Amino acid sequence: MNSIHDMGGMHGFGPVVAEANEPPFHTTWEGRVMAMQRALGFIGLWTIDMSRASQEALPPLSYLSAAYYERWFLGLEHRVLAHGLVGADEIEAGRALRPGVKVKRTLSPAEVDRVMRRGEYTRPPAAPAQFKPGDRVHTRNLNPVTHTRLPRYARGKTGTVEAVRGCHVFPDTVAIGAGEQPQWLYTVVFTGRELWGEDSDPAIKISIEAFEPYLVPA
Amino acid sequence: MSEDNRHPHDHAHGSELSEMQLRVRALETILTEKGYVDPAALDRIVEAFETRIGPRIGARIVAKAWADAAFKQRLLADASEAANSLGFASRVGSHLIAVENTERVHNMVVCTLCSCYPWEVLGLPPVWYKSAPYRSRVVIDPKSVLAEFGVKLPPGREVRVWDSTAETRFLVVPMQPAGTDGWSEERLAALVTRDSMIGTGLATVAAEAAP
């Protein structure tokens, strides 16, 4: 989806401002939002790509004006409503009005370590990898209205496959409920001039992690 | 500060502050009453990020790579295997990739589409990493971003930016500061800052004295 989250190469956002000795959370509620995100994710009703898609679907002005964990909160609220875990009347009331629906599992304190490790996204491949390191590839000019991990700045560009990263869950299909449809994943590197034109610094290179359906032989 | 950097609900605006606090508390109450979350589990997740999972993990990995050439080879070949072999509480799964800074190339990591970050080894990302200025600029003009972090590279040094657009996660192995050969891993680890493992900083001997 071509929305505001896809920011690579935009101008006008100003300097990068770093905060000295920044704490993990600036307020208590930020930590609760992050923890709820993980605990609800453990239930298994949605995947990380569906979470990302919920945030990307926020109106651009909301996306930009919300603080980071506020954006997470809005996405979380959207998902618990969309999956029927919570009713809009309960959000309005600020308390439960009915018992919960039955879910496959919930996160107990003893199992917290299970959400403190990264999920596994590699899957057995259905076919051999089409590309190998050194191959020249062209990124397709894809503009789906749904979730994709091919950033706008790297569409319709020519680059070089640098590494094959295994066969991974495909975000574009899993985010819309169309299944994992595992795809080969590659690190594809581009010159600054390929992405940004002849005035670009000749000493910069940029890589993306590109799923095979994003690529065609160059 | 930019739009994305600011925390409008975190500072002196009392009504806004209480609004987000109240909304989050209400959602937690509803989810708890309906049996979907256990507040004690939430406490433990927050506590892990506040006390155990942070950039000192990454610093120990980098320091070991500097001190032990065989470990460095393992790390660059398969960072997940090498990092997991050190037995940290937070395991990295199989998707960690270590990229080494050299005399030829300086690496920087970003997620232009959201905020993907190797939290298992660096903790939660700082606000600037998740901000619109960093995400928008580092892929088109990385050297101006480096300049804002006070990093000036030698002329001719290539800058390589890794956009984390999938579940692979990148850890920069900064160059070991000159004159530190033979130092203990513990002493070396004190030179490795979080920013040096994202690529917006360098490991320096001066870092040892910094807080």
Contacts between the chains, C-beta under 8 A, distances in Angstrom:
chain1	res1	chain2	res2	distance
A	5	B	113	5.9
A	5	B	114	6.5
A	6	B	112	7.0
A	6	B	113	5.9
A	7	B	112	5.7
A	7	B	113	7.9
A	7	B	132	5.8
A	7	B	135	4.7
A	7	B	136	4.2
A	8	B	110	7.9
A	8	B	112	3.5
A	8	B	113	7.8
A	8	B	135	6.8
A	8	B	136	6.5
A	8	B	139	4.5
A	8	B	140	7.2
A	8	B	163	6.7
A	9	B	136	6.7
A	9	B	139	6.0
A	9	B	140	4.5
A	10	B	132	7.6
A	10	B	136	4.1
A	11	B	136	7.2
A	13	B	2	5.0
A	13	B	3	7.4
A	13	B	4	7.1
A	13	B	131	7.6
A	13	B	132	4.1
A	13	B	133	4.3
A	13	B	136	5.1
A	13	B	137	7.2
A	14	B	1	7.8
A	14	B	2	4.6
A	14	B	133	5.3
A	15	B	2	7.7
A	15	B	133	6.0
A	15	B	148	5.6
A	16	B	128	5.2
A	16	B	131	6.8
A	16	B	133	4.7
A	16	B	134	4.8
A	16	B	137	7.1
A	16	B	145	5.7
A	16	B	148	5.2
A	16	B	149	7.4
A	17	B	1	5.3
A	17	B	2	7.1
A	17	B	5	5.4
A	17	B	128	6.1
A	17	B	131	7.6
A	17	B	133	7.4
A	18	B	126	6.8
A	18	B	128	4.8
A	18	B	149	7.0
A	18	B	195	7.9
A	19	B	126	6.9
A	19	B	127	6.2
A	19	B	128	7.2
A	21	B	211	6.9
A	22	B	126	5.1
A	22	B	127	6.5
A	23	B	50	7.9
A	24	B	49	4.9
A	24	B	50	5.3
A	24	B	54	7.6
A	24	B	123	6.4
A	24	B	124	5.1
A	25	B	46	7.3
A	25	B	49	7.6
A	25	B	50	7.3
A	25	B	124	7.9
A	26	B	7	5.6
A	26	B	10	4.6
A	27	B	7	8.0
A	27	B	9	7.1
A	27	B	10	5.4
A	27	B	17	7.5
A	27	B	20	7.7
A	27	B	21	7.3
A	28	B	21	7.3
A	29	B	20	5.6
A	29	B	21	5.1
A	29	B	24	4.0
A	29	B	25	7.3
A	31	B	46	4.0
A	31	B	49	7.3
A	31	B	50	7.4
A	32	B	24	5.4
A	32	B	25	7.6
A	32	B	28	5.8
A	32	B	42	6.2
A	32	B	46	7.2
A	33	B	24	5.8
A	34	B	45	7.2
A	34	B	46	7.3
A	34	B	49	7.2
A	34	B	124	7.5
A	35	B	41	7.6
A	35	B	42	3.9
A	35	B	43	7.7
A	35	B	45	3.9
A	35	B	46	5.2
A	36	B	27	7.0
A	36	B	28	6.3
A	36	B	31	6.6
A	36	B	37	6.1
A	36	B	42	6.4
A	38	B	45	5.6
A	39	B	36	7.7
A	39	B	37	4.6
A	39	B	38	7.5
A	39	B	41	5.6
A	39	B	42	6.0
A	39	B	45	7.0
A	40	B	31	7.3
A	40	B	36	6.5
A	40	B	37	6.7
A	43	B	36	6.6
A	48	B	167	7.8
A	52	B	113	7.6
A	52	B	114	5.5
A	55	B	114	7.1
A	64	B	3	4.8
A	64	B	4	6.4
A	64	B	132	7.0
A	65	B	3	6.2
A	65	B	8	7.8
A	67	B	6	7.0
A	67	B	7	4.9
A	67	B	8	6.1
A	67	B	9	6.0
A	67	B	10	7.2
A	68	B	4	7.5
A	68	B	115	7.3
A	68	B	127	6.8
A	68	B	130	5.1
A	70	B	9	6.7
A	70	B	20	6.3
A	73	B	20	7.5
A	73	B	23	7.0
A	73	B	24	6.2
A	73	B	27	7.5
A	76	B	27	7.2
A	77	B	27	6.5
A	80	B	27	7.7
A	80	B	31	7.2
A	80	B	36	8.0
A	85	B	31	7.7
A	85	B	34	7.1
A	85	B	36	6.1
A	86	B	27	7.9
A	86	B	30	5.6
A	86	B	31	7.2
A	86	B	34	6.9
A	90	B	30	5.2
A	91	B	26	7.4
A	91	B	27	7.3
A	91	B	30	7.1
A	94	B	22	7.8
A	94	B	26	3.9
A	94	B	29	6.8
A	94	B	30	7.3
A	95	B	26	7.4
A	95	B	29	5.9
A	95	B	30	6.2
A	95	B	33	6.5
A	96	B	29	7.6
A	96	B	30	5.2
A	96	B	33	3.6
A	96	B	34	4.9
A	98	B	34	7.7
A	99	B	34	6.7
A	99	B	35	7.6
A	100	B	33	7.9
A	100	B	34	3.2
A	100	B	35	4.4
A	100	B	36	5.8
A	101	B	34	8.0
A	103	B	36	6.6
A	106	B	35	6.8
A	106	B	36	6.0
A	106	B	37	6.9
A	106	B	38	6.8
A	107	B	37	7.1
A	107	B	38	6.7
A	107	B	41	4.8
A	108	B	38	6.0
A	108	B	41	6.1
A	109	B	38	6.2
A	109	B	40	4.4
A	109	B	41	4.7
A	109	B	43	7.7
A	109	B	44	5.4
A	111	B	41	7.5
A	112	B	41	5.5
A	112	B	44	4.3
A	112	B	45	5.8
A	112	B	48	7.1
A	113	B	89	7.3
A	115	B	45	6.8
A	116	B	45	7.4
A	116	B	48	5.7
A	116	B	53	7.1
A	116	B	89	7.1
A	116	B	90	4.9
A	116	B	120	8.0
A	117	B	90	6.1
A	117	B	91	4.1
A	117	B	92	7.3
A	117	B	93	5.9
A	117	B	120	6.9
A	118	B	91	7.5
A	118	B	92	6.0
A	118	B	93	3.3
A	118	B	95	6.1
A	118	B	120	6.0
A	118	B	167	7.6
A	118	B	169	7.4
A	119	B	93	6.6
A	119	B	167	7.5
A	120	B	93	5.8
A	120	B	94	6.2
A	121	B	95	6.7
A	121	B	166	7.8
A	121	B	167	4.2
A	122	B	94	6.4
A	122	B	95	7.9
A	149	B	113	6.4
A	149	B	165	4.6
A	149	B	166	6.1
A	150	B	165	7.3
A	151	B	112	5.4
A	151	B	113	6.0
A	151	B	163	6.7
A	151	B	165	6.4
A	153	B	112	7.6
A	153	B	139	6.5
A	153	B	140	7.6
A	154	B	163	7.8
A	165	B	97	7.9
A	165	B	166	7.2
A	165	B	168	5.4
A	168	B	166	6.2
A	168	B	167	6.3
A	169	B	167	7.6
A	171	B	166	7.6
A	185	B	166	5.4
A	185	B	168	7.1
A	187	B	162	7.9
A	187	B	168	7.7
A	189	B	160	7.7
A	192	B	140	7.9
A	195	B	139	7.5
A	195	B	140	7.6
A	196	B	140	5.5
A	200	B	140	7.7
A	201	B	141	7.6
A	201	B	143	6.5
A	201	B	159	7.8
A	203	B	156	6.8
A	203	B	157	7.1
A	203	B	158	5.1
A	203	B	159	6.5
A	204	B	142	5.8
A	204	B	143	7.4
A	204	B	158	7.2
A	204	B	159	4.8
A	204	B	160	7.6
A	204	B	161	7.0
A	205	B	158	6.5
A	205	B	159	7.5
A	205	B	160	4.9
A	205	B	161	7.3
A	206	B	139	5.1
A	206	B	160	7.6
A	206	B	161	4.6
A	206	B	163	6.5
A	207	B	160	7.1
A	207	B	161	7.2
A	207	B	162	5.5
A	207	B	163	6.6
A	208	B	163	4.9
A	208	B	165	4.8
A	209	B	163	7.4
A	209	B	164	6.9
A	209	B	165	4.6
A	209	B	166	3.6
A	209	B	168	5.3
A	210	B	165	7.3
A	211	B	166	7.1
